[in-house]
């Protein structure tokens, strides 16, 4: 078995966070990386790296993420153009507006149905608003939407500033019209009476058509990440849940993507440390054990910022590397 493990959320941005990771007890991860053969990979962002791992071009300004995540959400995205139009909560202060994600909204089916009936009339006749998940909405377009904006996960908890959609002017106009409808929506009136966050905007992102699938080397892809699931489905690779027991029972060349939950890096350091500690308990212990048992012949660990490590069973017996500090391991 060979495993390539991509962990985009292991390190928070900034060198200071390399020190923060040392505050968590991670003996198995520390040993794996300390004894590994370090190398570099191109330091690109989360989605771009996933595209590269599936052999897809990833240098364009807007990646067609909506078509891929829609595929994972059960939509037939093999035709037409697709745009994410996720419900969000915006919060303003004296200087700017901050965007907060939709996990906290927890929209119910009856709310979704009413919101869809209120928002669909704002779209053009050939466009359709679809809500396969409470927090993942889509607009199906017959032509290229030409809507360029940052992905929602890249903006959570941050000031919008100049991040409004670029491209065709109608998307900014449509966003304003939708905000006005949401302001008067019966759904939001009831939610505010109940002390819940209002759905006061949508966020358009990830527009494009489903990219042509490339042949990939993976026999299996293991992940609970929706973009990874869409890429695996598009490539025709067997997708498995990210489960250590499932990994033990497999052979072949496996891509394991352990994507972090959406975090607010400047505010959720404790939550991030909990996430890393869970990875240690659930995954790094198992990967180290499989290497020692020689059931895993080769492990590649890909981290953000261009850090990568190759570990074989033989590397685990390089005792002289055991006590390398985190600062040395992660440099």
Buried (B, 14 or more C-beta within 10 A) or exposed (E): BBBBBBBBBBBBEEEEBBEBBBEBEBEBBBBBBBBBEBEEBEEBEBBBBBBBBBBBEBEEEBBBBBBBBBBBBEBEBEEBBBBBBBBBBBEEEEEEBBBBBBEEBEBEEEBBEBBBEBBEEBBEEEBBBBBEBBBBBBBBBEEEBBBBBBBBBBBBBBBBEEBBBBBBEBBBEBBEEBBEBBEEBEBBEEBEEEEBBBBBBBBBBBBBBBBEBEEBEBBBBBBBBBBBBBBBBBBEBBBBEBEBEEBBEBEEBBBBBBBBEBBBBEEBBEEBBEBBEEBBEEBBBBBBBBBEEEBBEBBBBBBBBEBBBBBBBEBBEEEEBEEBEBEEBBE
